[in-house]
Amino acid sequence: MKKINFFVSLLSVGMMFTACSKDDSDFNPQIDVEETQTVTFEGSYWDALIDAPQYNGPLLYGENAKNYSWTDSSTQLSSSLTLAWGGAYGFAEGGIAISNYIDANISEARSYTDQLAVPVSNGSANFAVVYCDASISFADGKARIIKSMDVIGTTYLLGVIKNGDGYAKAMLETGDYVNVIVTGYKGEEATGTMKIGLARDGGFVEKWTTINMTSLGEVDAVTFEMESNDVSAYGMKAPKYFAFDNVVIKK
């Protein structure tokens, strides 16, 4: 089946020209170079947040789940489990978990026991896995511009939507889609909404893809929800998982 690419990442390349002169200041005015920081989820702090096994482990389930949270020390980007039903079910209630699991088998339907895996590495060890409704924010309350992040469908999601699992159908037809709905907030006001397509018309995001986030503007929080055309009375049938990494934030 023909694979469809949904996203094109455009990188702005800055060039500096140097003129030979006794006084270079006459020829080289100061250039304002935009400074950014990238959250890569690498290092011992992040390693300690990876649960084992992937499902029903001691970090994301049970009493410890009520305290599962993370904050990047450089950017203050942070998140915790939603505890939407009071915390008794941990990660099953929604949230963002740190992971390093790689499982390339998306040629068959997978199960929730593989919930923290992605099908391919992007060259770094760790990444973040989103389940159901979740959010990120800045722990210091200061608004910032999130320039981009890398995203991919998880092994569980892709295995189901490529093959079907008896409940969710295979997303192979024209009009089929799975989207992530991303909404930025500054205080109580929404700054913008964008959709990231993980599946459309039989094509799937099964490789890491850079998404431009600047349309959300300056935000102090971002929420993630998922939608699909394959729904029941309880909502989207396919498992609500995706992963992100390399969050680029303007200083």
C-alpha positions in Angstrom: 0.0 0.0 0.0 1.3 3.4 -0.9 2.6 5.3 2.1 1.5 8.9 2.5 3.6 11.6 4.1 1.5 14.1 6.0 4.1 16.5 7.2 6.9 18.5 5.8 9.4 20.1 8.2 11.0 23.3 7.0 14.2 24.3 8.7 15.3 27.9 8.7 19.0 28.1 8.0 20.8 31.2 9.2 23.9 32.4 7.3 26.5 34.8 8.6 28.9 36.6 6.1 32.2 37.9 7.2 33.9 40.8 5.6 37.6 41.5 5.8 38.2 44.9 7.4 40.2 46.7 10.1 36.8 47.3 11.8 34.4 44.4 11.2 31.7 46.3 13.1 31.3 48.5 10.1 30.3 45.5 7.9 28.7 43.1 10.4 25.7 44.4 12.3 24.6 42.3 15.3 22.2 39.5 14.3 19.6 38.5 16.8 19.8 34.7 16.8 16.8 33.0 18.4 17.9 30.8 21.3 16.1 27.5 22.0 16.4 24.6 24.4 15.4 21.0 23.5 13.8 18.6 25.9 15.3 15.2 24.9 14.2 13.1 28.0 17.8 11.8 28.2 19.8 11.1 31.4 19.5 9.3 34.8 16.6 11.5 36.0 14.5 10.4 33.0 15.7 6.8 33.1 14.3 6.4 36.6 10.8 7.3 35.3 10.6 4.3 32.9 8.3 1.6 34.3 8.8 -2.2 34.0 6.8 -4.0 32.9 5.1 -1.7 30.4 1.6 -2.4 31.8 0.8 -2.6 35.5 4.3 -1.7 36.7 5.0 -0.2 40.1 5.5 3.4 38.8 2.5 3.9 36.7 0.0 1.8 38.7 -0.9 1.5 42.3 -0.2 4.1 45.0 3.0 5.3 43.4 1.1 6.5 40.3 -0.5 9.3 42.3 3.0 10.8 42.6 4.2 10.1 39.0 5.3 13.4 37.5 8.3 14.9 35.7 9.8 18.3 35.2 12.7 19.3 32.9 15.1 21.4 35.0 16.2 23.6 32.1 12.9 24.5 30.5 10.5 23.7 33.4 8.4 21.6 31.0 6.4 19.3 33.2 3.5 16.8 33.4 1.8 14.4 35.8 -0.8 11.7 35.4 -4.3 13.1 35.0 -5.8 11.0 37.9 -9.1 11.6 36.1 -10.9 9.0 38.2 -9.1 9.7 41.5 -5.9 7.9 40.8 -6.9 4.3 41.6 -6.1 3.2 38.0 -2.9 5.2 37.5 -1.8 5.6 33.9 -5.0 4.0 32.7 -6.7 7.3 33.6 -4.5 9.2 31.2 -1.2 11.0 31.2 2.3 11.1 29.8 4.9 8.4 30.7 8.6 8.3 30.0 9.7 5.2 28.0 12.5 3.6 26.1 10.7 0.5 24.7 11.2 -0.3 21.0 9.0 -2.9 19.3 9.1 -2.9 15.5 6.3 -5.5 15.0 3.3 -3.5 13.7 2.3 -6.1 11.1 -0.3 -7.5 13.5 -2.7 -6.1 16.2 -0.9 -5.5 19.5 -2.3 -5.2 23.1 -2.1 -2.9 26.0 0.8 -4.9 27.4 2.9 -3.2 24.7 1.6 0.3 25.6 4.9 2.1 26.1 6.6 1.0 22.9 7.3 2.7 19.6 8.2 0.9 16.3 11.5 2.7 15.6 14.2 4.6 17.4 14.9 8.2 16.5 18.5 7.9 17.7 18.0 8.8 21.3 17.2 6.4 24.2 14.1 7.9 25.8 10.8 9.6 24.7 7.4 10.4 26.1 4.2 8.3 25.6 0.8 10.0 25.8 -2.3 8.0 26.7 -5.8 9.4 26.4 -6.3 13.0 27.4 -3.1 14.6 28.8 -1.2 17.9 29.1 2.1 19.5 29.5 2.8 22.8 31.2 5.6 24.9 32.6 6.2 24.4 36.3 7.3 28.0 36.9 4.1 29.3 35.3 6.0 31.3 32.7 4.6 31.2 29.2 6.9 30.2 26.4 6.8 29.3 22.6 7.0 25.6 21.8 8.6 25.7 18.4 8.3 22.0 17.5 8.3 18.4 18.7 8.8 15.0 17.1 5.9 12.6 17.0 5.1 9.0 16.1 2.3 6.5 16.5 3.0 3.9 19.2 3.4 0.2 18.4 0.1 -0.6 20.1 -1.8 2.1 18.1 -0.2 1.3 14.8 -0.6 -2.4 15.2 -4.3 -2.0 15.8 -5.1 0.7 13.1 -3.1 -1.1 10.4 -4.6 -4.5 11.0 -7.7 -4.1 13.1 -8.3 -6.1 16.3 -11.9 -7.2 16.3 -13.0 -4.0 18.0 -11.3 -1.2 16.2 -11.2 -1.6 12.4 -8.1 -1.3 10.2 -7.9 2.3 9.0 -7.3 1.5 5.3 -10.2 3.3 3.5 -10.5 6.8 2.1 -12.0 9.0 4.9 -10.3 7.0 7.7 -8.3 9.1 10.1 -6.7 9.3 13.6 -5.8 12.7 14.8 -4.2 14.3 17.8 -5.9 17.5 18.8 -3.4 19.9 20.3 -4.6 23.0 22.1 -2.5 25.8 23.6 -3.4 27.8 26.6 -2.2 31.0 28.2 -4.0 31.3 31.5 -7.6 30.4 30.9 -7.6 31.5 27.3 -7.0 29.1 24.4 -4.2 30.4 22.1 -4.9 28.1 19.2 -5.7 24.5 18.1 -4.0 22.3 15.6 -4.4 18.7 14.5 -1.6 16.1 14.0 -2.7 13.3 11.7 -1.4 9.9 12.7 -3.4 8.0 10.2 -5.3 9.1 7.1 -6.8 7.2 4.1 -4.6 4.2 4.7 -1.4 6.1 5.4 0.3 6.0 8.8 2.9 8.0 10.8 5.2 5.1 11.6 8.4 7.1 11.6 9.4 10.0 13.8 8.1 13.3 12.2 8.8 16.9 13.2 5.8 19.0 13.8 5.8 22.8 13.8 4.0 24.0 16.9 4.5 27.8 16.6 0.9 28.4 15.5 -0.1 27.9 19.1 1.8 31.0 20.1 3.1 31.7 23.6 1.6 29.1 26.0 1.9 28.1 29.6 0.1 24.8 28.9 -0.8 22.4 26.1 -3.4 19.7 26.0 -3.6 16.6 23.9 -6.8 14.7 22.9 -7.3 12.1 20.2 -10.1 11.6 17.6 -11.0 9.1 14.9 -13.8 8.4 12.5 -14.1 4.8 14.0 -16.1 5.4 17.2 -18.5 3.7 19.5 -20.9 5.1 22.1 -17.8 5.3 24.4 -15.7 7.3 21.9 -12.7 6.4 19.7 -12.2 2.7 19.2 -8.5 2.6 18.5 -6.2 2.9 21.5 -5.4 6.5 22.3 -1.6 6.5 22.3 1.1 8.4 20.6 4.7 9.4 21.5 6.7 12.6 21.3 10.3 13.6 21.8 12.8 16.5 21.2 10.5 19.3 22.3 12.1 22.6 21.1 11.3 25.6 23.3 12.2 29.2 22.7 14.1 30.7 25.6 
